[in-house]
Amino acid sequence: MVAELARGQNHPLPGTRLEILVSAEVPVLVAAALGDEGGRVHDRHGIAHHGAPVLPGIEVPRAAAAEHRLSADLGELSEAVHRVTVLLALPGPAARFGATAAPRATVTGAEGTEIVRFTLAGLDAESAVVALELYRRQGGWKVRAVGQGYAEGLTALLADLGLPGAREVAEAMHEAGRLGAARAAGAPKARPSEGGPVDYTHAGRQAPPQPQPQPQPQPQPVAGDAPGWSMEERLYNQVWGMFEDLARSTAALRSAAGFAAARLDRELDEALADPRARIGGAGEAARKTARARHDELMGRAQAAHDRDLAQLAAEAEVVEPALPPAYARWDSPVWHGHRMPAELPQAVRLGDLHLPESASLRIPMLVRLPLERGLWVDSGATPADFTDSPERRRLALEVAVALAARLLAVHPVGEFSVEVIDPAGAGAGPLGALTRTGALTGPPARGTAGVAQALESLTRRVDLVRMAIGGGATEALPDGFDTARRLLMVNDFPQGFDDHALTRLRFLADEGPAAGVHLLLVADRADAGEYGPLLDPLWRSLTRLTPSPDDHFADPWVGHAWTFEPSLPPQGGAVLQQVLSVVAAARIKGK
């Protein structure tokens, strides 16, 4: 049975030989872009269009037309190609899709049976649009309905795909389209026998029934089936693939819900607007029909979303136990008998993310190492959290301690260290896990003098490294210079900070990561309110985390508000102490 997709929904493809049929009210240009695992197209040779219609595995039409047939043999694509983006563009300079009927894209199998359909509704000022995306997933291929339009036209679309020289390529594509249209206009019309097979079927004869494609079983999920050079990289890419799939599936459900509600309101208004419908049962029948149409659409959308959730949940069940320590939860067995790694991991887990429509499905929040931005654990109150201030501050510091412990544990011996500033000594309890094991480089800095001394030392360090890197002479660093990366954890900011210390902290936040100094701030922004906008650049430069669930993260594909939950060791467990003891013992042994 053919699947009617809404924007953002995906569907598995039963085979690799496909045809994509595009129909529009006016002539459009059709092209296909071959991208890597991130969807980026590296040069103009990765675009199949009417001026260069054939690439290995892809063939597109040679001119603008209202009806198109694009052929794809995904098995013939290079292994470097992970996404095929099908795009449409209007050839006219002032054309826009909102002035025409919505285009339609249909994906069929090699035998001609329809697999999915997608109507690109809701376009307005856009003159170029990404219609569909074919992408590798779990050893097979899937199709996603995208429908992302660009009012700035083909240049903006190609630039969004990461194509260098997007403007020049877009102009060349439009020029090739104009030449193709001119050639088509001057060519004699072909007789039926020359233009294709003649239809000999009788006008009153029913066509024989076409065999319906059998539903394909979902492939069994496998941990590490994403592209990558190592198992760690494959798992990282797989987690981000799950993140994207859940984001787009939820977008499709929300889009369908919005469309269904708007259509229901419109149809109910139309039923009530006709005075004749208010007499007798005509009005009630119209309302029942409208509600039935609404429920039918929502049922299909929810079923598609539930299918995606079931598949992602099954994948999470096999992926989570396979994650290495840097990616794993604190209750994972990989922490038992932990040993210090020989190489820096690709990323580290900060916590979990989920959406209201799929609260039970957690996606690990992985960020690349080395950290490009500092971290801020917000100890201030949020609308969803009524925890009293002292308790929330303690929880925020516990989150920071767990993050510091994880970073220490996943870096090779001698390549990462942690310093702590605790001006009033208020964090002695949670910080005990670090101080008792000797995992810190020294005792926490206290008081205004301790704050100034710690910041002075790190500022000087950053200056030295910057000068060495800028001069291309890293070997000119002083003898015995410790090249290990540093994490500066600051508790109860801005207590103990004067104006000079604030300036140095902002410098470390901006320049520190490139020089191997990273910031982990535990603070309530309201406590720094007296500084007004002076500290706004500091807050913006940090990745905000919360000690309790809070929906403040946006994904890079759709922009949903994701709820973040921190990664904390089990209550009453000894895993954190054990891991920090391993870190301290390895440091002593390595001296």
Residue, then its C-alpha position, 0 to 999 in steps of 0.5 A: m500500500v502506498a504511503e502518503l507522507a507529511r513533511g518530515q516523515n520517513h519511510p523505508l525503501p524496499g530496494t535500491r532501484l527507484e524512479i521519482l516522478v515529479s508533477a507540477e502545474v508549471p515547468v520546473l527544473v529538477a536536480a539531485a545533489l549527492g552529499d556525505e553523511g552530513g548532507r554536504v555537497h563538496d563540489r559541482h560534480g556532486i549535482a545532477h541537473h539538466g546541463a549534466p543529467v547523469l551521475p553514477g547511480i542518478e539520472v535526471p531530466r534534461a529540461a524544465a517540464a511540468e512532468h519529470r521522471l528521475s531514475a536512481d540506482l542507489g546500489e551504484l552510488s559511491e560509498a562516500v554518498h550517504r544522502v541524495t537530495v532531490l530539489l525543484a526550482l522554478p526557472g522564471p526570475a519572479a516565479r514563486f511556488g505559492a502562485t501555482a498548485a502544490p507540486r507532487a513527488t512520487v517514489t516508485g520501485a523498479e517495477g512501477t509500484e508506488i512506494v510513497r507520495f508527498t505533496l509539497a503543500g504550504l509553499d508561498a514565496e519560495s522559488a526553490v525547494v528540497a522535495l525529498e531526501l534519500y539517505r542510508r540507514q541501518g544498512g538500507w535506504k530510506v526516503r524522507a519528505v522534506g518540503q523545505g523552501y527557499a525564497e532566495g532561490l536556488t543559490a540559497l538552497l545550494a549554499d545550505l547544502g554546503l556547496p562551494g560557489a553556490r551562486e555560480v552553480a545556480e546560474a549555470m543550472h538556470e542557463a542550462g535550463r533556458l537552453g534546454a527549453a529553447r531547444a525543446a521549443g524549436a524541436p518538431k513534435a514526435r509522433p506517438s510511435e517515435g515518442g514512446p510506446v503506444d497505448y493499445t488498451h480499449a477505452g472501456r476496458q479495465a486495466p489488470p490489477q497491479p500487484q501490491p508491494q508486500p510490506q517489508p520487515q523492518p531491519q533488525p537494529v545493529a549497534g555501530d551500523a553508521p558510517g565511520w572509521s572506528m566503532e566509536e565514530r560509527l556509534y557517534n554518527q548512529v546516535w546523531g542519526m537517531f537524534e535527527d530521525l526523532a526530530r523529523s518524525t516529531a515535526a511530521l506529527r506536529s505538522a499534521a496536527g496543525f494542518a488537521a486542526a486548521r482544516l477542521d476549523r475551516e470546514l466547521d466555519e464553512a458549515l456554520a456559515d451556510p444558513r441552510a445547513r443549520i436547518g435539519g441534519a445537514g449541518e450536523a452531518a457536515r460537522k461529523t464529516a469534518r471531524a471524521r476527516h480530522d480523526e482519520l488524518m491524525g490517526r495516520a500521522q500518529a501511526a507513522h510516528d508510533r512506527d518510527l518510535a518503535q524502530l528508534a526504541a529498538e535501536a536504542e536498546v542495542v546502541e545504549p549497551a554498546l556505548p564506550p565510557a565517554y558516551a555511556r550512562w553512569d549506570s552502564p557496566v562499562w564503568h566497572g573495571h574502568r581503565m584509562p584510555a590511550e587516545l582522546p575520545q571523539a565526544v563526551r556525553l553531557g546528558d540526555l534529551h527527549l521530546p514530550e511526544s516520546a518521553s520514554l525515548r532518551i537520546p544521548m547528548l554528545v558533544r565533540l572533544p576537545l570542548e569548543r565552548g565552556l559549560w554552565v550549570d544553571s543553579g537558578a530557579t526555572p518555571a518547571d522546578f520548585t526546588d529551594s535555592p540551597e538544594r538546587r545549588r547543591l544539585a548543580l554542583e553535583v552535576a558539575v562534579a560528575l561532568a569533571a569526573r567523566l572528562l578526567a576518566v575519558h582523557p589519556v593519563g596526563e592530558f587533562s586536569v581540573e582546577v576548582i575555584d570555590p570562593a566561600g567554601a560552600g561546595a565542600g560536600p559535593l567537591g569531596a569526591l574530587t578532593r578525597t581522591g586527589a583527582l584535582t591539581g590542588p586544593p580549591a581556590r578560596g577567597t578573593a585572593g585565591v580567585a585572582q591567583a587562579l585566574e592570573s595563572l590560567t590567563r598567563r598560560v593562555d597567553l603563552v600558548r596563543m603566542a606560541i601557536g600564532g608564531g608557529a613555534t609551539e616548541a618555544l614554550p618554557d621547559g617543563f610546560d604542562t601541555a595538558r588541557r585544563l578544566l576550570m570549575v567555578n562554584d557560586f559565581p560571581q562571589g569572590f570576583d571583582d571587576h578585574a577577575l570578571t574581565r579575566l574570566r571572560f577572556l578565558a571563556d573566549e580564548g581559553p578553548a583554543a589554548g586548552v583551557h575550558l570553563l565549567l561555571v556553576a552559577d545562578r544568573a540572577d546573582a550576577g544581575e548587578y552587572g547587567p548586560l556586561l556579562d551577557p557575552l559570557w552567558r552566550s558563550l557557554t552551553r547551558l545545562t540544568p540540574s533538573p529537566d528543562d526544555h531549553f535545547a534546540d536541535p539543528w534540523v527542526g528547532h524543537a525545544w528538547t528537554f535536557e536531563p543531566s547525567l548523574p551517577p546512581q544514588g548511593g552508588a560508588v561508581l564515581q568514587q571508583v572512577l576517580s580513584v582510578v584517575a588518581a592512581a593512574r596519575i601517580k603511576g604516570k609521574 
